[in-house]
Amino acid sequence: MEKRQVTAQASGAPGEGITNTPDSNSHDGETKAEDRVVIKGNHSQDGPRETQSLVSRLRESPAWEALALLISAGALAAMALVVNRYDGKPIPTWYHSGVELSLNSVISGIAQLKWAWLALKPRRVADMSAFSDGSGDLRGAAGLIYLLRAKHVAVLGALAVILTIAFDPFTQNLIEYYDDNVPDASQIDQLGRNSNWTAVGPKITYSPPLNLKGNAYKALLSSGRDEDVNPQVVCPTSNCTWSPMETIAFQTHCTNISSLVRNSCSNSNSTGSKSCQITIQGSPLNLTWYWHGSSPGVLFKSRSFAPKDSISHQDGNITNRSFLTNVFQGRWPHVNRTRLEAGGSIASQNTTFSATECVLLPAVHRIRASVDHGVYQEEILNTWTEVKSSEQKRLDDGLKDFILTPPWANGRTFNIRYETLSGLWAADYFTSTPYLEDIQAGNATTADGNSAMLFNNEYAQSIVYSNFSRTCDTPDDMYGCSVKTVANALTTSIRDAPLLASRPEPAELAAGTVFVTTTFIRVHWAYLSLHLMVWAFSATTWLVAVWLTLRRNIPFWRDSPLPLLFSFQNGQATGNAPGASNSELEERAGHTRIRLNIEGGRHGAFLESH
C-alpha cells in the first residue's frame, strides 16, 4: 500500500509540491485513499502581502477568546459582588437581568483544538464534524467525548457545554426572595392604656358607664371571643409592636371548691317526688332540685357574698387584700347540656356538682402587645393588685381616690376615682342590684319533668351554654371562665377610653413600631460554584488550545471551513490552498463563486465553481 503526501505551498502553482511517499508497509497493486494535507507558508509568490490591519492581526491571534474569558470572569465577579451587596437586605427597586457565562472561549477552543488534533495523524474527514457539533448542544458534546475516548483536552470543553446546559435551570436558585418585616418610621400606630380611670355613670348611684356595661354583656354572651375582649388598636399595616407598658386592668382569681360540695337526696312521702339538696357547709348558697317529679328545681345558681361569707376566705389570694371586693360563687351540675334537645332527662340522683368562687380585683398590668398579620396578641408580664387609699382628700367632696403603685413601674402611680370603682359593687338606684352581681348572678331551674331548663336571665343561660374551649385556659370551669371574660371586657373598656375620647390624652396613647412587609434577598453561594466550574473548564480548554496552536505552529483557523474547502476537490486532497491565514483564505473565497447544481441527474445535486 502506498501513502501519498500532498504538500500545498503558497509559491507554487496548483498541484505543485505534491509528492507521493511510498509506505514502507505497502504492497504492490494497493493504494490507500487516505491523504494527509499539509498547508504551510503565509506569503504569495509575488512577495509579502501588505501589512495587515489591527483587526486582521487580532483575528489571527487568541486575543478575542482571552477577552471573552476576562469578560466572563468579570461578569462572575460582578455578579458575586452585587448579590453579596444585597444578601440579607431588601430587594432593590431597579430591575436587572441575570448574568450569563459566555461560552465563546469554549466554542473557539474546541474549534481550534480540531486543527491540533488533525496535526497528530491522518483523520477521517467525517470526524471533523464532531468538533463542530461538540460546542453546539448536549448530543454534539457527548459525541465529541465519545470520539476522543475522553483522552483529549477538547473533552474539557465538551464537559463545559454539558455542564452549562445542566446547570442552567439551577441558576435561578442562586438568589432566593423572601418576605420579612422592616420598621417604617413614616407611619404611626397607637394602643390605648390608662393610668387615671375616672369614668363614672349618672350621679346618686354612680353606676358604671354604658360602654363598660355593653362590653361586658357582649363578651359574656359571645363566650369571650377575641374580637369582643381585645382593645382598640391603630395599626395601618397589620404588623405592629409596642414596648412593654403599664395600664389599669382587672385581675381575677378563682378557687375550685368542688370537693366541699355535698349531695343529699330524699323521697317526699306527700308528693312522691324525689329531691336533692346541694350544699356546702358554711355557705349561704344552697340548691334544691327535683330529679323525679313535676316541681321545678334549681339546677344552677350564682350569686355574690361579702368576703367574710366566702368559703375560700382562707385563700390568701382572695382575702388578704387591702381592698376587698365581693366574692362570686357558682354551682352547676356535670350534665350534658344539650341532652334536653333529645327529650331526655337532664340529671339524675347520681349527678355530681362543681363549685367555684372568684373575685374581681382592680390591678395594674404590665403588658407586651403586638399585631401580627392583623391578629392582636399580648403577654402579661407583671400584675399588681395592692390598692390603697390616697393620702389626700379631694377638695370638692372630701373623698379619697384609690391608688396603685407597682414597684416595677418606675415610680408611677395609677389612680382610680372612688365613685368609679365603688360603682361596680354599689346597688343600682332602680334595680337595687349591684352591677357586677346583676351580670354574674342568676339561676337555672328544671321544667317539663326535668327535661328542660329555664333561666331567670340571659346571662345565666350564657354561662351554662357557653363554650370557653377557645378563649379560656380552664374550659371545664365554666363559671370561672365567665368571670374572667367579664374581667377582660372591663379591662378593654378601661384601656379604650383614652383612644376613643373626643380629646385623647397623648400620654395615654402608646406609640409603637409599624412594620411593613418587604421582599429580601438571600444568596445561596453553592450555586455560584457551578458557574465557576464551567468557567474553569472554559479557561483550561482555551489555554491548552492556545499552547498547542503556538507549539505546533498551527494557524488560528478556529471553526472556519475554508481550509478544508480549498484543500479538497472532487473528494481528493489538492493542496491548492493559497495561504495559511484566515485573511488569505477569505480573500481567495472572495474571488471564488460557487453554484448549487440541482440538475445533476442520477448524481444528484452538487456544488460547482464558476
C-alpha positions in Angstrom: 0.0 0.0 0.0 1.3 3.5 -0.9 0.7 6.5 1.3 0.6 9.8 -0.7 1.6 13.1 1.0 0.2 16.2 -0.5 2.0 19.4 0.2 0.5 22.7 -0.8 2.9 25.7 -0.9 1.8 29.2 -1.4 4.5 29.9 -4.0 3.7 27.0 -6.3 1.1 26.6 -9.0 -1.9 24.4 -8.4 -0.7 20.9 -8.0 2.9 21.8 -7.3 4.6 20.4 -4.2 2.6 17.2 -4.2 4.7 14.2 -3.5 3.9 10.6 -3.1 5.7 8.9 -0.3 5.6 5.1 -0.5 4.6 3.5 2.6 7.1 1.0 3.9 4.4 -1.4 4.7 2.6 -1.0 1.3 2.1 -3.8 -1.2 2.1 -3.7 -4.9 -1.2 -3.0 -6.6 -2.6 -1.5 -3.4 -3.3 2.2 -2.8 -4.7 3.9 0.2 -7.2 6.7 -0.3 -6.1 8.5 2.9 -4.1 11.6 2.2 -2.5 13.9 4.7 -2.8 17.6 3.7 -0.1 19.9 4.9 -0.6 23.6 4.2 2.3 25.8 5.2 3.6 29.2 4.4 1.7 32.6 4.5 3.3 34.5 1.6 2.3 34.5 -2.0 4.6 34.1 -5.0 4.7 37.9 -5.6 6.2 38.5 -2.2 4.9 39.6 1.2 1.4 40.9 1.4 0.7 44.4 2.6 0.7 45.0 6.3 -2.4 43.5 7.8 -4.9 45.8 9.7 -5.1 45.6 13.5 -8.5 43.8 13.3 -6.9 41.2 10.9 -4.0 40.7 13.3 -6.3 40.2 16.2 -8.3 37.6 14.3 -5.1 35.7 13.7 -4.4 35.6 17.5 -6.2 34.3 20.5 -7.0 37.8 21.7 -10.8 37.6 21.2 -11.0 34.4 23.3 -8.8 35.9 26.0 -11.1 39.0 26.1 -14.2 36.7 26.3 -12.6 34.9 29.3 -11.8 38.1 31.0 -15.3 39.4 30.5 -16.8 36.2 31.8 -14.6 36.3 34.8 -15.5 40.0 35.3 -19.2 39.1 34.9 -18.9 36.4 37.6 -17.0 38.7 39.9 -19.5 41.5 39.4 -22.4 39.1 39.9 -20.8 37.9 43.2 -20.2 41.5 44.4 -23.8 42.5 43.5 -25.5 39.6 45.2 -23.2 39.9 48.2 -24.1 43.6 48.5 -27.8 42.7 48.7 -27.5 39.4 50.6 -29.9 39.6 53.6 -31.2 43.1 52.5 -34.3 44.4 50.8 -34.6 43.8 47.1 -33.5 46.9 45.1 -36.1 49.0 43.3 -34.2 48.8 39.9 -34.8 45.9 37.5 -31.9 43.7 36.5 -31.4 40.7 34.4 -29.2 37.6 35.0 -25.6 37.5 34.0 -24.9 34.6 31.7 -21.5 33.0 31.3 -20.1 33.4 27.8 -19.1 30.2 26.1 -17.3 31.9 23.3 -13.9 30.7 24.7 -15.2 27.2 24.9 -16.6 27.2 21.3 -13.4 28.8 19.9 -11.2 26.5 21.9 -12.9 23.3 20.7 -12.8 24.5 17.1 -9.1 25.4 17.4 -8.2 22.1 19.0 -9.7 20.4 15.9 -6.6 21.5 14.0 -4.2 20.4 16.7 -6.0 17.0 16.7 -5.7 16.9 12.9 -2.0 17.6 13.0 -1.2 14.5 15.1 -2.0 11.9 12.4 -4.4 11.3 9.5 -8.0 11.5 10.5 -11.3 10.8 8.7 -12.9 13.9 7.3 -16.2 12.7 8.7 -14.8 13.0 12.2 -14.2 16.7 11.7 -17.9 17.5 12.1 -17.8 16.1 15.7 -15.8 19.2 16.7 -18.3 21.5 15.1 -21.2 19.7 16.8 -19.3 19.4 20.1 -19.9 23.1 21.0 -23.5 23.1 19.9 -25.7 21.0 22.1 -25.7 18.1 24.6 -25.8 15.5 21.8 -22.8 17.0 20.0 -20.7 17.4 23.2 -21.4 13.8 24.2 -20.5 12.7 20.6 -17.2 14.5 20.8 -16.3 12.9 24.1 -17.1 9.5 22.6 -15.0 10.2 19.5 -12.0 11.3 21.6 -12.5 8.5 24.1 -12.1 11.1 26.8 -8.3 11.3 26.0 -8.1 14.8 24.6 -8.2 18.2 26.2 -11.1 19.1 24.0 -13.1 16.9 26.3 -13.0 19.6 28.9 -14.7 22.0 26.5 -17.4 19.4 25.8 -17.9 19.0 29.5 -18.2 22.7 29.9 -21.0 22.7 27.3 -22.8 19.8 29.1 -22.4 21.4 32.5 -23.7 24.7 31.2 -26.9 23.0 29.9 -27.2 21.0 33.1 -26.6 23.9 35.5 -28.7 26.5 33.7 -32.0 25.5 35.5 -30.3 25.9 38.8 -29.1 29.5 38.1 -32.3 30.9 39.5 -31.6 29.1 42.8 -28.6 31.4 43.4 -30.9 34.1 44.7 -33.9 33.4 46.9 -36.6 36.0 47.6 -38.3 36.0 51.0 -40.6 38.4 52.8 -39.8 40.0 56.2 -41.0 42.9 58.2 -39.0 46.2 58.5 -39.8 49.2 60.6 -41.5 52.1 58.8 -40.9 55.4 60.7 -43.3 57.3 58.4 -46.4 55.6 59.9 -47.9 55.7 63.4 -49.5 53.0 65.4 -51.4 53.6 68.7 -52.7 51.4 71.5 -54.7 52.7 74.5 -53.6 52.4 78.1 -54.9 54.1 81.2 -53.2 55.3 84.3 -56.1 57.5 85.6 -59.5 55.9 85.4 -62.2 58.4 86.3 -65.2 57.4 84.1 -68.5 57.2 86.0 -72.2 57.0 85.2 -75.0 59.1 86.4 -74.8 60.6 89.9 -76.6 59.4 93.0 -75.6 55.8 92.4 -72.6 56.3 90.1 -73.3 53.2 88.1 -70.6 52.1 85.6 -70.6 53.9 82.2 -72.8 52.4 79.5 -69.8 51.4 77.2 -68.3 49.4 80.0 -71.6 47.6 80.6 -72.1 47.0 76.9 -68.6 45.5 76.5 -69.1 43.1 79.5 -72.5 42.0 78.2 -71.3 41.4 74.7 -68.2 39.5 75.9 -70.2 37.3 78.2 -72.9 36.5 75.6 -70.2 35.6 73.0 -68.1 33.3 75.2 -65.3 35.8 75.4 -64.4 35.9 71.7 -61.1 37.7 71.0 -62.8 40.4 68.9 -65.0 41.2 71.9 -62.3 41.5 74.6 -59.3 42.8 72.6 -58.6 46.6 72.9 -58.9 49.1 70.1 -55.7 49.3 68.0 -54.5 51.6 65.3 -52.1 49.6 63.1 -52.0 50.8 59.5 -50.1 47.8 58.1 -51.5 45.0 60.3 -48.0 44.4 61.7 -47.0 46.5 64.7 -45.2 46.1 68.1 -45.2 48.0 71.3 -42.6 48.2 74.1 -43.8 46.9 77.5 -46.4 49.3 79.0 -48.5 49.6 82.2 -52.2 50.1 82.4 -55.1 49.8 84.9 -56.9 46.5 84.5 -59.0 43.9 86.3 -57.5 40.7 87.6 -59.4 37.6 88.6 -58.6 34.8 91.0 -60.7 31.7 91.2 -60.7 28.8 93.7 -62.3 25.5 92.9 -64.3 24.3 95.9 -66.0 21.3 94.3 -64.5 19.0 96.9 -66.7 20.7 99.5 -70.0 20.1 97.7 -72.4 17.6 99.3 -75.3 16.0 97.5 -78.2 14.7 99.7 -81.2 13.2 98.1 -84.5 12.1 99.7 -88.1 11.0 98.8 -91.1 13.1 99.6 -93.9 10.9 101.1 -96.5 13.5 100.5 -95.9 14.3 96.8 -93.9 11.2 95.8 -91.2 13.4 94.3 -87.5 12.8 94.8 -85.4 15.9 95.6 -81.7 16.6 96.2 -80.1 19.3 98.3 -76.7 20.6 97.0 -75.0 22.2 99.9 -71.6 23.5 101.1 -71.1 23.7 104.8 -70.9 27.3 105.9 -72.2 28.8 102.6 -75.5 30.6 102.4 -75.9 29.4 98.8 -78.0 26.2 98.6 -79.6 24.4 95.6 -82.7 22.2 95.7 -83.7 20.4 92.6 -86.1 17.5 91.8 -84.9 14.8 89.6 -88.2 12.9 89.7 -91.4 14.9 89.9 -93.2 17.9 88.5 -92.0 20.5 90.9 -89.3 22.9 89.5 -85.9 22.7 91.0 -82.8 24.9 90.8 -80.0 23.2 88.9 -77.6 26.1 88.5 -77.1 29.1 90.8 -74.7 32.0 91.1 -74.5 35.0 93.5 -72.1 37.2 95.4 -71.1 37.3 99.0 -69.2 39.5 101.3 -65.6 38.3 101.7 -66.3 37.1 105.3 -69.0 34.7 104.0 -66.9 33.1 101.3 -65.8 29.5 101.6 -62.4 30.3 100.3 -61.7 33.0 102.9 -58.6 31.1 104.0 -57.2 31.6 100.5 -54.7 34.4 100.9 -55.0 35.3 97.2 -58.6 36.4 97.8 -59.0 37.7 101.3 -55.6 39.2 102.3 -56.1 42.3 100.3 -56.1 46.0 101.3 -59.2 46.4 99.1 -61.7 43.7 99.4 -64.5 43.1 96.9 -67.4 40.8 96.8 -66.7 37.1 96.1 -68.8 35.4 93.4 -69.8 31.7 93.8 -71.4 29.5 91.3 -72.6 25.9 91.3 -73.5 23.7 88.4 -74.1 20.1 87.6 -72.0 17.8 85.4 -74.6 17.1 82.8 -75.0 17.0 79.1 -76.4 20.5 78.5 -77.7 19.5 75.1 -79.4 16.4 76.2 -82.8 18.2 76.6 -82.8 18.6 72.8 -83.2 14.8 72.5 -86.0 14.8 75.0 -84.1 13.0 77.7 -83.7 13.8 81.4 -81.1 16.3 82.3 -79.8 14.9 85.5 -80.3 12.0 88.0 -79.7 11.4 91.7 -76.1 10.4 90.7 -75.3 13.7 89.1 -72.3 15.4 90.6 -71.9 19.2 91.0 -68.9 21.6 90.8 -68.5 24.9 92.6 -66.1 27.8 92.1 -65.5 31.1 94.0 -64.0 34.0 92.1 -63.0 37.6 93.0 -62.5 40.6 90.7 -59.7 42.8 91.7 -58.5 46.2 90.3 -54.9 45.8 89.2 -52.1 47.2 87.1 -50.9 45.0 84.2 -47.5 45.3 82.6 -48.0 44.0 79.1 -46.2 43.5 75.8 -48.5 43.8 72.8 -48.2 43.2 69.1 -50.3 42.8 65.9 -49.1 40.1 63.6 -50.9 39.9 60.2 -53.9 41.6 61.7 -54.1 39.4 64.8 -53.7 41.2 68.1 -51.6 39.4 70.8 -50.5 40.5 74.2 -48.5 39.0 77.0 -49.0 40.0 80.7 -45.5 40.4 82.1 -46.4 41.6 85.7 -49.5 42.1 87.8 -50.1 44.3 90.8 -53.3 44.2 92.9 -52.4 46.1 96.1 -54.9 49.0 96.2 -54.5 51.8 98.7 -56.4 55.0 99.5 -54.9 58.3 98.5 -53.3 60.3 101.3 -55.0 63.4 100.2 -58.8 64.0 100.1 -60.5 65.6 97.1 -61.3 69.3 97.6 -64.9 69.1 96.3 -66.3 66.2 98.3 -63.5 65.1 100.7 -63.3 61.6 99.2 -60.1 59.7 98.8 -59.4 58.0 95.5 -57.7 54.7 95.1 -54.1 54.3 94.0 -51.8 51.5 92.9 -48.0 51.9 92.9 -46.3 48.9 91.4 -42.6 48.6 92.3 -41.7 47.9 88.7 -43.5 51.0 87.2 -40.5 53.3 87.8 -42.3 55.3 90.5 -45.6 55.9 88.5 -48.9 56.0 90.4 -52.1 54.7 88.9 -55.3 56.4 90.1 -58.9 55.1 90.2 -61.7 57.5 91.1 -63.6 56.4 94.2 -67.0 56.5 92.5 -65.7 54.7 89.5 -64.6 51.6 91.5 -67.3 51.6 94.1 -70.0 51.9 91.4 -69.2 48.4 90.2 -70.4 47.0 93.6 -72.9 49.7 94.6 -76.6 48.9 94.2 -78.3 50.3 91.2 -80.9 53.0 92.1 -83.6 51.4 90.0 -83.0 47.7 90.5 -81.3 47.7 93.9 -78.9 45.2 92.5 -75.1 45.9 92.2 -73.9 45.8 88.6 -71.4 43.0 88.9 -73.8 40.9 90.9 -76.5 41.6 88.4 -74.4 40.3 85.5 -72.9 37.3 87.3 -75.9 36.3 89.5 -78.6 34.1 88.1 -80.1 30.6 88.2 -81.4 27.8 86.0 -84.4 25.7 87.0 -85.7 22.4 85.7 -89.0 22.3 83.8 -91.3 19.8 82.0 -90.4 16.9 84.2 -86.7 17.5 84.3 -86.4 17.5 80.6 -85.8 21.2 80.1 -84.2 24.2 81.8 -85.4 27.7 82.4 -83.1 30.7 83.1 -84.0 33.8 85.0 -81.8 35.9 82.7 -79.8 35.6 79.6 -76.5 35.9 81.4 -77.2 32.7 83.4 -78.1 31.0 80.2 -74.9 32.2 78.5 -72.8 30.9 81.4 -74.4 27.4 81.2 -74.3 27.1 77.4 -71.1 28.9 76.6 -68.2 27.1 75.0 -65.0 28.5 76.5 -62.6 25.9 74.9 -61.0 28.5 72.7 -61.0 31.5 75.0 -60.3 30.2 78.5 -57.4 28.0 79.8 -59.8 26.1 82.2 -62.8 25.5 79.9 -64.3 22.9 82.2 -64.8 25.6 84.9 -67.5 27.4 83.0 -68.2 29.7 85.9 -64.6 30.7 86.4 -64.3 31.4 82.7 -67.3 33.6 82.7 -65.8 35.8 85.5 -62.5 36.0 83.6 -64.4 37.0 80.5 -66.1 39.9 82.3 -62.7 41.0 83.8 -61.2 41.1 80.3 -64.1 43.1 79.0 -63.7 45.6 81.8 -60.0 45.9 81.2 -60.7 46.6 77.5 -63.1 49.3 78.3 -60.6 51.0 80.6 -57.8 50.9 78.0 -60.0 52.0 75.1 -61.2 55.1 77.0 -58.2 57.4 76.1 -58.2 56.3 72.5 -62.0 56.8 71.9 -62.2 60.0 73.9 -63.2 63.2 72.0 -60.0 64.8 73.2 -57.5 61.9 73.6 -54.7 62.3 76.1 -51.4 61.8 74.2 -49.7 60.4 77.3 -52.3 57.6 77.4 -51.7 56.6 73.8 -48.8 54.2 73.5 -46.9 54.6 70.2 -45.1 51.6 68.9 -43.3 50.5 65.8 -45.0 50.0 62.5 -43.6 47.2 60.2 -44.1 46.9 56.5 -43.6 43.7 54.6 -40.6 43.9 52.3 -39.0 41.4 50.0 -35.4 40.5 50.9 -32.7 38.6 49.0 -30.9 35.5 50.3 -27.9 34.3 48.3 -27.1 30.6 48.1 -23.4 30.7 47.2 -23.1 27.0 46.4 -24.9 27.6 43.1 -22.3 30.2 42.1 -19.6 27.5 42.3 -21.4 25.7 39.4 -20.6 28.7 37.2 -17.1 28.9 38.4 -16.6 25.2 37.5 -17.8 25.9 33.9 -15.5 28.9 33.7 -12.6 26.8 34.9 -13.2 24.2 32.2 -13.5 27.0 29.6 -10.3 28.7 30.7 -8.4 25.3 30.7 -9.7 24.4 27.2 -8.7 27.8 25.8 -5.3 27.8 27.4 -4.4 24.4 26.2 -5.7 25.2 22.7 -3.5 28.3 22.5 -0.5 26.4 23.8 -0.9 23.6 21.3 -1.5 26.1 18.5 1.7 28.1 19.2 3.8 25.0 19.9 2.9 23.3 16.6 2.8 26.5 14.6 -0.9 26.0 13.6 -2.8 28.9 12.2 -5.8 30.2 14.2 -8.4 28.8 11.9 -10.9 28.1 14.7 -14.1 26.8 13.1 -13.5 28.2 9.6 -14.5 25.7 6.8 -12.3 27.5 4.2 -9.1 25.4 4.8 -11.0 22.2 4.1 -12.9 23.8 1.2 -9.7 24.9 -0.7 -7.7 21.7 0.1 -10.1 19.3 -1.5 -11.6 19.0 -5.0 -13.7 16.1 -6.2 -13.1 14.4 -2.9 -9.3 14.4 -3.4 -6.7 16.5 -1.5 -5.2 19.0 -3.9 -3.1 21.1 -1.6 -4.4 24.1 -3.6 -4.6 26.5 -0.6 -3.3 30.0 -1.3 -2.3 30.7 2.2 -2.4 29.6 5.8 -4.1 32.6 7.5 -7.8 33.3 7.7 -7.3 36.6 5.9 -5.7 34.9 2.9 -8.4 32.2 2.8 -11.1 34.8 3.0 -9.5 36.8 0.2 -9.4 33.7 -2.0 -13.0 32.9 -1.1 -14.0 36.5 -2.1 -12.9 35.8 -5.7 -14.5 32.4 -5.9 -18.1 31.8 -6.9 -19.9 28.6 -6.5 -23.3 27.4 -7.5 -25.6 24.5 -6.4 -26.3 22.4 -9.4 -29.6 20.6 -8.9 -29.7 19.2 -12.4 -27.1 16.5 -11.8 -29.3 13.7 -12.9 -28.6 10.4 -11.2 -25.6 12.0 -9.4 -27.9 14.4 -7.5 -27.3 18.0 -6.5 -23.7 19.2 -6.2 -21.7 22.4 -5.9 -19.8 23.7 -8.9 -17.4 26.6 -9.2 -17.7 29.4 -11.7 
